[in-house]
Amino acid sequence: MPNTGDNTYYKLWQKGCTIIMTMLTIVAAIVTIINGWDQSIKYLSNIFGPILSELLVYINSLFLFPIAIICSIIPIVSYFTGKYRKNIGTHKIPCAFINLVYYKIANRHNKLLKSIHKNIYHSIYKLKDDIHMHRIRSLEEAGIGIEDLLYDIHKAILRSFGLDLTINIKMLILDRENNLCLIPFKHFRNIEERKGENSRAFKYCYYIEPDEYEKLSRYAAKAKQYYKKYGEDRKYEVNSIFTYLITKRKRYWMSNDLTLDEKIGDFYTSSDNYPEYYKSMAVFSLTPPDSDMLPEGLIIFDTKKTGGFSEDECVNLFGYIAHLFYELIIEYNHYESKKK
């Protein structure tokens, strides 16, 4: 056994042993299902030896048959639901099989969505009312209240849909040179990112190209041109989707795999290491529903996993959150202007 004082090496050793034993157990379970008890022991004895073989087959006979069956069935079901998962995913990028279970089975009759909506509604409107009625007496207190609200939203989405999301709000402003740009406002990191050593920075501002185009690929090309033109001397970062949503007055855009969208030329960001932090992203404008007005900003939901979103449910959920945050931001801005 390795030296347990070397924690990293010991963890790797534990993980390796777990993987090997899991694989052996699954193999033994499948062989037992196919060949029966006696034949399985004879067959496995030639590979693992008689004692280990009998132990594996015995364990499987007690409680691991269901695990073996599940391990065999899941890939088959995943394969046959591939087309359906592509249709309910994001612009033909499928949602993952586990997320299909969350959105379409656990959430039957929108049970989970209704629960989240109810909890979020009360939390946001309590904070909004506290600001409006001056029970919150400073901008700092209001900011802390919004951060606490993002925590509650993260917890509700994680509990209901298994999505460990980073939630990031950016506000739209005109800078001193009359450039439209998005500046950081509030954010909440996902669990994985909070545990990591190299957390991303949320201090960057994003330039919004004022011109309007028809295709996403054109927005991506213009963002890339901006990056190449200014390089390391650039004042702002660029993200083609941010510009697209604001200039086209679109309500949302989401992707189950940004690297695929980048390959086909529909997405570009000047953050060249973004896959280290997130691979799926949903961005919503902070505007009233069915409005073509310039948004107050954007709210961004992202995760390091791919296939996390089902468009129907996520439009319902994230769009609802964006609408409520729009009203909250209006109240916050009004409070801020009075304080000044």
Contacts in CASP RR format, 6 or more apart in sequence:
PFRMAT RR
TARGET T0000
AUTHOR 0000-0000-0000
METHOD contacts of the structure
MODEL  1
MPNTGDNTYYKLWQKGCTIIMTMLTIVAAIVTIINGWDQSIKYLSNIFGP
ILSELLVYINSLFLFPIAIICSIIPIVSYFTGKYRKNIGTHKIPCAFINL
VYYKIANRHNKLLKSIHKNIYHSIYKLKDDIHMHRIRSLEEAGIGIEDLL
YDIHKAILRSFGLDLTINIKMLILDRENNLCLIPFKHFRNIEERKGENSR
AFKYCYYIEPDEYEKLSRYAAKAKQYYKKYGEDRKYEVNSIFTYLITKRK
RYWMSNDLTLDEKIGDFYTSSDNYPEYYKSMAVFSLTPPDSDMLPEGLII
FDTKKTGGFSEDECVNLFGYIAHLFYELIIEYNHYESKKK
1 13 0 8 1.000
2 9 0 8 1.000
2 10 0 8 1.000
2 13 0 8 1.000
3 9 0 8 1.000
3 10 0 8 1.000
4 10 0 8 1.000
24 48 0 8 1.000
24 52 0 8 1.000
24 56 0 8 1.000
25 56 0 8 1.000
25 59 0 8 1.000
25 60 0 8 1.000
25 64 0 8 1.000
25 67 0 8 1.000
26 67 0 8 1.000
26 68 0 8 1.000
26 71 0 8 1.000
28 40 0 8 1.000
28 44 0 8 1.000
28 53 0 8 1.000
28 56 0 8 1.000
28 57 0 8 1.000
28 59 0 8 1.000
28 60 0 8 1.000
29 60 0 8 1.000
29 64 0 8 1.000
29 65 0 8 1.000
29 67 0 8 1.000
29 68 0 8 1.000
29 71 0 8 1.000
30 68 0 8 1.000
30 72 0 8 1.000
31 40 0 8 1.000
31 43 0 8 1.000
31 44 0 8 1.000
32 40 0 8 1.000
32 57 0 8 1.000
32 60 0 8 1.000
32 61 0 8 1.000
32 65 0 8 1.000
32 68 0 8 1.000
33 65 0 8 1.000
33 68 0 8 1.000
33 69 0 8 1.000
35 43 0 8 1.000
37 57 0 8 1.000
37 61 0 8 1.000
40 53 0 8 1.000
40 57 0 8 1.000
41 50 0 8 1.000
41 53 0 8 1.000
41 54 0 8 1.000
41 57 0 8 1.000
44 52 0 8 1.000
44 53 0 8 1.000
44 56 0 8 1.000
44 57 0 8 1.000
45 53 0 8 1.000
47 53 0 8 1.000
48 56 0 8 1.000
60 68 0 8 1.000
74 97 0 8 1.000
77 97 0 8 1.000
78 97 0 8 1.000
81 97 0 8 1.000
81 100 0 8 1.000
82 94 0 8 1.000
84 100 0 8 1.000
85 94 0 8 1.000
85 95 0 8 1.000
85 96 0 8 1.000
85 97 0 8 1.000
85 100 0 8 1.000
86 92 0 8 1.000
86 93 0 8 1.000
86 94 0 8 1.000
88 94 0 8 1.000
88 95 0 8 1.000
88 100 0 8 1.000
88 103 0 8 1.000
88 104 0 8 1.000
88 310 0 8 1.000
88 311 0 8 1.000
88 312 0 8 1.000
89 95 0 8 1.000
89 256 0 8 1.000
89 307 0 8 1.000
89 309 0 8 1.000
89 310 0 8 1.000
89 311 0 8 1.000
90 254 0 8 1.000
90 255 0 8 1.000
90 256 0 8 1.000
90 309 0 8 1.000
90 311 0 8 1.000
91 255 0 8 1.000
93 255 0 8 1.000
93 256 0 8 1.000
93 257 0 8 1.000
93 260 0 8 1.000
93 261 0 8 1.000
93 307 0 8 1.000
94 256 0 8 1.000
94 307 0 8 1.000
95 103 0 8 1.000
95 256 0 8 1.000
95 307 0 8 1.000
95 308 0 8 1.000
95 309 0 8 1.000
95 310 0 8 1.000
96 305 0 8 1.000
96 306 0 8 1.000
96 307 0 8 1.000
96 308 0 8 1.000
99 161 0 8 1.000
99 163 0 8 1.000
99 307 0 8 1.000
99 308 0 8 1.000
99 309 0 8 1.000
99 310 0 8 1.000
100 310 0 8 1.000
102 112 0 8 1.000
102 160 0 8 1.000
102 161 0 8 1.000
102 162 0 8 1.000
103 161 0 8 1.000
103 310 0 8 1.000
103 312 0 8 1.000
103 313 0 8 1.000
104 310 0 8 1.000
106 112 0 8 1.000
106 160 0 8 1.000
107 113 0 8 1.000
107 160 0 8 1.000
107 161 0 8 1.000
107 313 0 8 1.000
110 313 0 8 1.000
110 316 0 8 1.000
112 160 0 8 1.000
112 161 0 8 1.000
113 160 0 8 1.000
113 313 0 8 1.000
113 316 0 8 1.000
113 317 0 8 1.000
115 156 0 8 1.000
115 160 0 8 1.000
116 156 0 8 1.000
116 157 0 8 1.000
116 160 0 8 1.000
116 317 0 8 1.000
117 317 0 8 1.000
117 320 0 8 1.000
119 152 0 8 1.000
119 156 0 8 1.000
120 152 0 8 1.000
120 153 0 8 1.000
120 156 0 8 1.000
120 320 0 8 1.000
120 321 0 8 1.000
120 324 0 8 1.000
121 324 0 8 1.000
123 149 0 8 1.000
123 152 0 8 1.000
123 153 0 8 1.000
124 149 0 8 1.000
124 324 0 8 1.000
124 325 0 8 1.000
124 327 0 8 1.000
124 328 0 8 1.000
125 324 0 8 1.000
127 136 0 8 1.000
127 142 0 8 1.000
127 145 0 8 1.000
127 146 0 8 1.000
127 149 0 8 1.000
127 328 0 8 1.000
128 327 0 8 1.000
128 328 0 8 1.000
128 331 0 8 1.000
129 135 0 8 1.000
130 136 0 8 1.000
131 142 0 8 1.000
131 328 0 8 1.000
131 331 0 8 1.000
131 332 0 8 1.000
131 335 0 8 1.000
132 331 0 8 1.000
132 335 0 8 1.000
136 142 0 8 1.000
136 145 0 8 1.000
136 335 0 8 1.000
138 339 0 8 1.000
139 335 0 8 1.000
139 336 0 8 1.000
139 339 0 8 1.000
142 332 0 8 1.000
142 335 0 8 1.000
143 186 0 8 1.000
143 332 0 8 1.000
146 169 0 8 1.000
146 186 0 8 1.000
146 328 0 8 1.000
146 332 0 8 1.000
147 186 0 8 1.000
147 188 0 8 1.000
149 328 0 8 1.000
150 167 0 8 1.000
150 169 0 8 1.000
150 186 0 8 1.000
150 187 0 8 1.000
150 188 0 8 1.000
151 188 0 8 1.000
153 167 0 8 1.000
153 188 0 8 1.000
153 321 0 8 1.000
154 165 0 8 1.000
154 167 0 8 1.000
154 188 0 8 1.000
154 190 0 8 1.000
157 163 0 8 1.000
157 165 0 8 1.000
157 317 0 8 1.000
158 164 0 8 1.000
158 165 0 8 1.000
158 191 0 8 1.000
161 313 0 8 1.000
163 303 0 8 1.000
163 308 0 8 1.000
164 190 0 8 1.000
164 191 0 8 1.000
164 192 0 8 1.000
164 303 0 8 1.000
164 305 0 8 1.000
165 190 0 8 1.000
165 301 0 8 1.000
165 302 0 8 1.000
165 303 0 8 1.000
166 187 0 8 1.000
166 188 0 8 1.000
166 189 0 8 1.000
166 190 0 8 1.000
166 193 0 8 1.000
166 277 0 8 1.000
166 278 0 8 1.000
166 300 0 8 1.000
166 301 0 8 1.000
166 302 0 8 1.000
166 303 0 8 1.000
167 187 0 8 1.000
167 188 0 8 1.000
167 299 0 8 1.000
167 300 0 8 1.000
167 301 0 8 1.000
168 184 0 8 1.000
168 186 0 8 1.000
168 187 0 8 1.000
168 188 0 8 1.000
168 202 0 8 1.000
168 299 0 8 1.000
168 300 0 8 1.000
168 302 0 8 1.000
169 185 0 8 1.000
169 186 0 8 1.000
169 187 0 8 1.000
169 286 0 8 1.000
169 297 0 8 1.000
169 298 0 8 1.000
169 299 0 8 1.000
169 300 0 8 1.000
169 325 0 8 1.000
170 182 0 8 1.000
170 183 0 8 1.000
170 184 0 8 1.000
170 185 0 8 1.000
170 206 0 8 1.000
170 242 0 8 1.000
170 297 0 8 1.000
170 298 0 8 1.000
170 300 0 8 1.000
171 182 0 8 1.000
171 183 0 8 1.000
171 185 0 8 1.000
171 296 0 8 1.000
171 297 0 8 1.000
171 329 0 8 1.000
172 180 0 8 1.000
172 181 0 8 1.000
172 182 0 8 1.000
172 208 0 8 1.000
172 246 0 8 1.000
172 294 0 8 1.000
172 295 0 8 1.000
172 296 0 8 1.000
172 297 0 8 1.000
172 298 0 8 1.000
173 180 0 8 1.000
173 181 0 8 1.000
173 182 0 8 1.000
173 183 0 8 1.000
174 180 0 8 1.000
174 181 0 8 1.000
175 181 0 8 1.000
179 207 0 8 1.000
179 208 0 8 1.000
179 236 0 8 1.000
180 207 0 8 1.000
180 208 0 8 1.000
180 210 0 8 1.000
180 246 0 8 1.000
181 205 0 8 1.000
181 206 0 8 1.000
181 207 0 8 1.000
181 208 0 8 1.000
181 236 0 8 1.000
182 205 0 8 1.000
182 206 0 8 1.000
182 208 0 8 1.000
182 242 0 8 1.000
182 297 0 8 1.000
182 298 0 8 1.000
183 205 0 8 1.000
184 202 0 8 1.000
184 203 0 8 1.000
184 204 0 8 1.000
184 205 0 8 1.000
187 202 0 8 1.000
189 199 0 8 1.000
190 303 0 8 1.000
190 304 0 8 1.000
192 304 0 8 1.000
193 199 0 8 1.000
193 200 0 8 1.000
193 277 0 8 1.000
193 304 0 8 1.000
198 276 0 8 1.000
200 276 0 8 1.000
200 277 0 8 1.000
204 236 0 8 1.000
204 237 0 8 1.000
204 271 0 8 1.000
205 235 0 8 1.000
205 236 0 8 1.000
205 237 0 8 1.000
206 236 0 8 1.000
206 237 0 8 1.000
206 238 0 8 1.000
206 239 0 8 1.000
206 242 0 8 1.000
207 226 0 8 1.000
207 235 0 8 1.000
207 236 0 8 1.000
207 237 0 8 1.000
207 238 0 8 1.000
207 243 0 8 1.000
208 242 0 8 1.000
208 243 0 8 1.000
208 246 0 8 1.000
208 247 0 8 1.000
209 219 0 8 1.000
209 222 0 8 1.000
209 223 0 8 1.000
209 226 0 8 1.000
209 238 0 8 1.000
209 243 0 8 1.000
209 247 0 8 1.000
210 247 0 8 1.000
211 222 0 8 1.000
211 247 0 8 1.000
212 247 0 8 1.000
212 248 0 8 1.000
213 219 0 8 1.000
213 222 0 8 1.000
216 240 0 8 1.000
216 241 0 8 1.000
216 244 0 8 1.000
216 265 0 8 1.000
216 266 0 8 1.000
216 267 0 8 1.000
217 264 0 8 1.000
217 265 0 8 1.000
217 266 0 8 1.000
219 240 0 8 1.000
219 241 0 8 1.000
219 243 0 8 1.000
219 244 0 8 1.000
219 268 0 8 1.000
220 240 0 8 1.000
220 262 0 8 1.000
220 265 0 8 1.000
220 266 0 8 1.000
220 267 0 8 1.000
220 268 0 8 1.000
221 265 0 8 1.000
221 268 0 8 1.000
222 240 0 8 1.000
222 243 0 8 1.000
223 238 0 8 1.000
223 239 0 8 1.000
223 240 0 8 1.000
223 243 0 8 1.000
223 268 0 8 1.000
223 269 0 8 1.000
223 270 0 8 1.000
224 268 0 8 1.000
226 234 0 8 1.000
226 238 0 8 1.000
226 270 0 8 1.000
227 234 0 8 1.000
227 238 0 8 1.000
227 268 0 8 1.000
227 270 0 8 1.000
234 270 0 8 1.000
237 269 0 8 1.000
237 270 0 8 1.000
237 271 0 8 1.000
238 268 0 8 1.000
238 269 0 8 1.000
238 270 0 8 1.000
239 268 0 8 1.000
239 269 0 8 1.000
239 270 0 8 1.000
239 271 0 8 1.000
240 266 0 8 1.000
240 267 0 8 1.000
240 268 0 8 1.000
240 269 0 8 1.000
241 253 0 8 1.000
241 267 0 8 1.000
241 269 0 8 1.000
241 281 0 8 1.000
241 283 0 8 1.000
242 283 0 8 1.000
242 298 0 8 1.000
244 250 0 8 1.000
244 253 0 8 1.000
245 251 0 8 1.000
245 252 0 8 1.000
245 253 0 8 1.000
245 283 0 8 1.000
245 285 0 8 1.000
245 295 0 8 1.000
245 298 0 8 1.000
246 285 0 8 1.000
246 294 0 8 1.000
246 295 0 8 1.000
246 297 0 8 1.000
246 298 0 8 1.000
249 285 0 8 1.000
249 287 0 8 1.000
249 291 0 8 1.000
249 292 0 8 1.000
249 293 0 8 1.000
249 294 0 8 1.000
249 295 0 8 1.000
250 285 0 8 1.000
251 284 0 8 1.000
251 285 0 8 1.000
251 287 0 8 1.000
251 289 0 8 1.000
251 319 0 8 1.000
252 282 0 8 1.000
252 283 0 8 1.000
252 284 0 8 1.000
252 285 0 8 1.000
252 315 0 8 1.000
252 318 0 8 1.000
252 319 0 8 1.000
252 322 0 8 1.000
253 282 0 8 1.000
253 283 0 8 1.000
254 280 0 8 1.000
254 281 0 8 1.000
254 282 0 8 1.000
254 283 0 8 1.000
254 309 0 8 1.000
254 311 0 8 1.000
254 314 0 8 1.000
254 318 0 8 1.000
255 261 0 8 1.000
255 267 0 8 1.000
255 280 0 8 1.000
255 281 0 8 1.000
255 282 0 8 1.000
255 309 0 8 1.000
256 280 0 8 1.000
256 306 0 8 1.000
256 307 0 8 1.000
256 308 0 8 1.000
256 309 0 8 1.000
257 279 0 8 1.000
257 280 0 8 1.000
257 306 0 8 1.000
257 307 0 8 1.000
258 267 0 8 1.000
258 274 0 8 1.000
258 275 0 8 1.000
258 278 0 8 1.000
258 279 0 8 1.000
258 280 0 8 1.000
258 281 0 8 1.000
259 275 0 8 1.000
259 279 0 8 1.000
261 267 0 8 1.000
262 268 0 8 1.000
277 302 0 8 1.000
277 304 0 8 1.000
278 302 0 8 1.000
278 303 0 8 1.000
278 304 0 8 1.000
279 303 0 8 1.000
279 304 0 8 1.000
279 305 0 8 1.000
279 306 0 8 1.000
280 302 0 8 1.000
280 303 0 8 1.000
280 305 0 8 1.000
280 306 0 8 1.000
280 307 0 8 1.000
280 308 0 8 1.000
280 309 0 8 1.000
281 300 0 8 1.000
281 301 0 8 1.000
281 302 0 8 1.000
282 300 0 8 1.000
282 301 0 8 1.000
282 302 0 8 1.000
282 309 0 8 1.000
282 314 0 8 1.000
282 318 0 8 1.000
283 298 0 8 1.000
283 299 0 8 1.000
283 300 0 8 1.000
283 301 0 8 1.000
284 298 0 8 1.000
284 299 0 8 1.000
284 300 0 8 1.000
284 301 0 8 1.000
284 318 0 8 1.000
284 319 0 8 1.000
284 321 0 8 1.000
284 322 0 8 1.000
285 295 0 8 1.000
285 297 0 8 1.000
285 298 0 8 1.000
285 322 0 8 1.000
286 295 0 8 1.000
286 296 0 8 1.000
286 297 0 8 1.000
286 298 0 8 1.000
286 299 0 8 1.000
286 322 0 8 1.000
286 325 0 8 1.000
286 326 0 8 1.000
286 329 0 8 1.000
287 293 0 8 1.000
287 295 0 8 1.000
287 296 0 8 1.000
287 322 0 8 1.000
287 326 0 8 1.000
288 323 0 8 1.000
288 326 0 8 1.000
289 323 0 8 1.000
295 326 0 8 1.000
296 326 0 8 1.000
296 329 0 8 1.000
296 330 0 8 1.000
296 333 0 8 1.000
297 329 0 8 1.000
299 318 0 8 1.000
299 321 0 8 1.000
299 322 0 8 1.000
299 325 0 8 1.000
301 318 0 8 1.000
END
